[in-house]
């Protein structure tokens, strides 16, 4: 596998990595021109123009476009039933991640930490996915009724609280920035 610089027709060295970086930068510039930075207090102080942040939008759009046909393929080719050798381990591990998310969300809420929006959003996503897969992977009968009840009465309301915490605490952080700006000489 050739990892060194390539030569173009004139014999000059071209760096494939530089060309890729330049293409990504052009895509990021177009995305920045099409969608301005959010009108938020933090962006009035300093807009995050880090390369990784700027490249995220085009990268995620491309990933989403690739995912659409993949979803169609999966929806038409996956079997209706599937036995999993590690089904119990998968759910136990998932619930362990959920416990960690709940603990971190509670901890960061107690501390009024700037990390609360991250923990709360991740925990809300885990709870939403848990409700979805509990209901869809449970066979008919008493277990399904229990899964629906847990989703409607516990997991989804708790997910809503997590998402509210994420948004609300982010708003509080922005208000703090505005207050700090007011204190500047």
PATI-555528 format. One record per residue (C-alpha): y, x, z. Coordinates in Angstrom, 3 decimals, padded with zeros to 6 digits, always signed. Last residue first. Example, Ala and Ser with C-alpha at 12.3 -4.5 7.8 and 13.67 -1.06 7.14 Angstrom:
<zakols>
{{-001.060,+013.670,+007.140}}
{{-004.500,+012.300,+007.800}}
</zakols>
This chain:
<zakols>
{{+046.476,-014.971,+032.089}}
{{+043.106,-016.674,+031.831}}
{{+042.536,-019.594,+034.211}}
{{+042.646,-022.217,+031.469}}
{{+039.956,-020.320,+029.577}}
{{+037.749,-020.509,+032.659}}
{{+038.219,-024.271,+032.814}}
{{+037.307,-024.632,+029.134}}
{{+034.236,-022.459,+029.666}}
{{+033.210,-024.554,+032.662}}
{{+033.502,-027.685,+030.526}}
{{+031.162,-026.067,+028.025}}
{{+028.615,-025.358,+030.751}}
{{+028.841,-028.977,+031.909}}
{{+028.143,-030.181,+028.356}}
{{+025.046,-027.966,+028.209}}
{{+023.944,-029.408,+031.541}}
{{+024.283,-032.913,+030.141}}
{{+022.367,-032.171,+026.931}}
{{+019.407,-030.462,+028.610}}
{{+019.388,-032.859,+031.550}}
{{+019.352,-035.846,+029.179}}
{{+016.441,-034.284,+027.282}}
{{+014.541,-033.762,+030.547}}
{{+015.298,-037.302,+031.730}}
{{+014.004,-038.668,+028.400}}
{{+010.851,-036.554,+028.769}}
{{+010.358,-038.045,+032.242}}
{{+010.669,-041.543,+030.767}}
{{+008.177,-040.559,+028.007}}
{{+005.585,-039.017,+030.344}}
{{+005.580,-041.528,+033.216}}
{{+005.545,-045.269,+032.540}}
{{+005.177,-045.437,+028.760}}
{{+002.912,-042.438,+028.304}}
{{+000.868,-043.006,+031.452}}
{{+000.411,-046.683,+030.518}}
{{-000.624,-045.785,+026.967}}
{{-003.158,-043.239,+028.238}}
{{-004.542,-045.715,+030.811}}
{{-004.943,-048.429,+028.179}}
{{-006.672,-045.867,+025.947}}
{{-009.046,-044.870,+028.738}}
{{-009.956,-048.502,+029.444}}
{{-011.100,-049.099,+025.892}}
{{-010.535,-047.411,+022.596}}
{{-010.973,-043.644,+022.320}}
{{-008.209,-041.290,+023.478}}
{{-006.945,-038.767,+020.922}}
{{-003.932,-040.743,+019.682}}
{{-002.655,-041.864,+023.081}}
{{-003.027,-038.517,+024.816}}
{{-001.740,-036.728,+021.702}}
{{+001.560,-038.581,+021.592}}
{{+002.149,-038.634,+025.354}}
{{+001.478,-034.890,+025.613}}
{{+003.740,-034.202,+022.622}}
{{+006.587,-036.049,+024.341}}
{{+005.941,-034.261,+027.635}}
{{+005.870,-030.844,+025.941}}
{{+009.119,-031.617,+024.089}}
{{+010.804,-032.712,+027.304}}
{{+009.595,-029.533,+029.008}}
{{+011.074,-027.390,+026.234}}
{{+014.391,-029.261,+026.369}}
{{+014.547,-029.038,+030.174}}
{{+013.724,-025.322,+030.264}}
{{+016.302,-024.450,+027.624}}
{{+019.045,-026.699,+029.006}}
{{+018.409,-025.378,+032.549}}
{{+018.875,-021.695,+031.656}}
{{+022.593,-021.825,+032.547}}
{{+021.427,-022.302,+036.123}}
{{+022.514,-025.081,+038.451}}
{{+020.165,-023.389,+040.978}}
{{+018.348,-026.633,+041.809}}
{{+018.280,-027.590,+038.122}}
{{+016.884,-024.169,+037.225}}
{{+014.060,-024.596,+039.743}}
{{+013.279,-028.152,+038.670}}
{{+013.172,-027.203,+034.994}}
{{+011.109,-024.112,+035.803}}
{{+008.579,-026.134,+037.830}}
{{+008.325,-028.856,+035.171}}
{{+007.867,-026.298,+032.391}}
{{+005.211,-024.401,+034.365}}
{{+003.360,-027.648,+035.067}}
{{+003.499,-028.499,+031.341}}
{{+002.127,-025.084,+030.439}}
{{-000.770,-025.742,+032.860}}
{{-001.213,-029.180,+031.241}}
{{-001.606,-027.502,+027.856}}
{{-004.107,-025.013,+029.245}}
{{-006.197,-027.798,+030.766}}
{{-005.972,-029.787,+027.528}}
{{-007.181,-026.885,+025.383}}
{{-009.826,-025.852,+027.928}}
{{-011.310,-029.346,+027.920}}
{{-011.402,-029.516,+024.104}}
{{-012.930,-026.036,+023.721}}
{{-015.858,-026.866,+021.407}}
{{-013.866,-029.486,+019.572}}
{{-015.527,-032.420,+017.891}}
{{-013.613,-033.912,+015.006}}
{{-013.202,-037.451,+013.799}}
{{-010.974,-038.872,+011.058}}
{{-011.549,-035.750,+008.973}}
{{-008.516,-033.889,+007.649}}
{{-007.963,-034.054,+003.880}}
{{-005.332,-036.720,+003.163}}
{{-003.037,-036.294,+006.151}}
{{-003.492,-032.534,+006.093}}
{{-002.427,-032.270,+002.441}}
{{+000.571,-034.553,+003.014}}
{{+001.616,-032.548,+006.077}}
{{+001.318,-029.319,+004.044}}
{{+003.499,-030.852,+001.314}}
{{+006.257,-031.431,+003.897}}
{{+005.797,-028.120,+005.773}}
{{+007.102,-025.927,+002.967}}
{{+010.387,-027.825,+002.928}}
{{+010.658,-027.558,+006.713}}
{{+010.016,-023.806,+006.578}}
{{+012.700,-023.388,+003.901}}
{{+015.183,-025.376,+006.013}}
{{+014.248,-023.309,+009.080}}
{{+014.880,-020.028,+007.268}}
{{+018.192,-021.209,+005.803}}
{{+019.430,-022.281,+009.259}}
{{+018.057,-019.331,+011.252}}
{{+019.661,-016.617,+009.147}}
{{+023.062,-016.951,+010.860}}
{{+021.541,-016.800,+014.349}}
{{+019.434,-013.744,+013.503}}
{{+022.412,-011.969,+011.942}}
{{+024.612,-012.529,+014.982}}
{{+027.672,-014.607,+014.129}}
{{+027.929,-016.337,+017.504}}
{{+031.347,-017.997,+017.385}}
{{+033.559,-016.811,+020.240}}
{{+036.214,-018.592,+022.284}}
{{+036.694,-021.703,+020.173}}
{{+032.937,-021.677,+019.598}}
{{+032.338,-022.095,+023.350}}
{{+034.719,-025.058,+023.467}}
{{+032.740,-026.975,+020.839}}
{{+033.675,-027.984,+017.313}}
{{+030.335,-026.951,+015.845}}
{{+030.437,-024.086,+013.349}}
{{+031.047,-025.189,+009.764}}
{{+028.246,-026.464,+007.536}}
{{+028.469,-025.711,+003.811}}
{{+030.300,-022.385,+004.149}}
{{+027.934,-021.194,+006.894}}
{{+024.907,-022.240,+004.803}}
{{+026.272,-020.350,+001.786}}
{{+026.930,-017.253,+003.916}}
{{+023.399,-017.481,+005.388}}
{{+021.906,-017.613,+001.890}}
{{+023.982,-014.584,+000.864}}
{{+022.891,-012.717,+004.022}}
{{+019.231,-013.511,+003.305}}
{{+019.608,-012.150,-000.225}}
{{+021.318,-008.993,+001.085}}
{{+018.589,-008.451,+003.684}}
{{+015.904,-008.886,+001.025}}
{{+017.651,-006.427,-001.271}}
{{+018.046,-003.969,+001.579}}
{{+014.347,-004.245,+002.405}}
{{+013.393,-003.617,-001.201}}
{{+015.375,-000.377,-001.134}}
{{+016.165,+000.803,-004.584}}
{{+015.762,+004.412,-005.680}}
{{+017.230,+005.347,-009.020}}
{{+014.879,+006.042,-011.963}}
{{+016.975,+004.079,-014.448}}
{{+014.308,+001.369,-014.699}}
{{+014.278,+000.834,-010.892}}
{{+012.467,+003.088,-008.473}}
{{+010.823,+001.723,-005.344}}
{{+011.460,+002.920,-001.803}}
{{+008.409,+003.727,+000.277}}
{{+005.917,+001.273,+001.701}}
{{+003.338,+001.476,-001.086}}
{{+000.000,+000.000,+000.000}}
</zakols>
